[in-house]
């Protein structure tokens, strides 16, 4: 039995309440729990709006898709969101075929995903 290489996860915080989790490697039955744990940890620690940068994902199976759905639900339950960014063609196709891509925004770049979060953020009422 062969095991996939470890999933590499790196985090940056481009704005308050926003975290970008960069995912590199293969998201499968062995690595999906690490992704789920780290994503939910970030949400719990005060970054309810999460962007997954998927540019370096080489493979994703149903475990990965289920993880994205569970993270989305977790974020929404905490008044947050999950966005996907820079999904490679093979992953974008999988998201499209399965309908998972319709559940959460999937944008071409991480910068666009972060900008979309800023654009959707409620603005203070100047008349208040």
Long-range contacts (C-beta under 8 A, 24 or more apart in sequence): 3-30, 4-28, 4-30, 4-31, 4-59, 6-31, 6-34, 7-31, 7-34, 7-35, 8-56, 9-34, 9-35, 9-38, 11-38, 11-42, 13-47, 14-114, 15-114, 15-117, 15-118, 17-46, 17-47, 17-48, 17-49, 17-80, 18-47, 18-49, 18-50, 18-51, 18-114, 18-117, 19-47, 19-49, 19-50, 19-51, 20-50, 20-51, 20-53, 20-85, 20-110, 20-113, 20-114, 21-50, 21-51, 21-52, 21-53, 22-53, 22-55, 22-56, 22-110, 23-52, 23-53, 23-54, 23-56, 23-57, 24-56, 24-57, 25-56, 25-57, 25-58, 26-57, 26-58, 26-59, 26-60, 27-57, 27-59, 27-60, 27-61, 27-63, 27-64, 27-67, 28-59, 28-60, 28-61, 28-63, 28-64, 29-61, 29-63, 32-63, 32-64, 32-66, 32-67, 33-67, 35-64, 35-67, 35-71, 36-67, 36-70, 36-71, 39-67, 39-71, 39-74, 39-82, 40-71, 40-74, 43-71, 43-74, 43-75, 43-78, 43-80, 44-78, 47-80, 48-75, 48-78, 48-79, 48-80, 48-81, 49-75, 49-80, 49-81, 49-83, 49-117, 50-75, 50-80, 50-81, 50-82, 50-83, 51-82, 51-83, 51-84, 51-85, 51-110, 51-113, 51-114, 51-117, 52-82, 52-83, 52-84, 52-85, 53-85, 53-86, 53-110, 54-84, 54-85, 54-86, 54-87, 54-88, 54-91, 55-85, 55-86, 55-87, 55-88, 55-110, 57-87, 57-88, 57-91, 58-88, 59-90, 60-91, 60-94, 65-94, 65-95, 65-98, 65-100, 68-100, 68-104, 69-100, 69-103, 72-103, 72-104, 81-105, 81-117, 83-107, 83-113, 83-116, 83-117, 84-113, 85-109, 85-110, 85-112, 85-113, 86-110
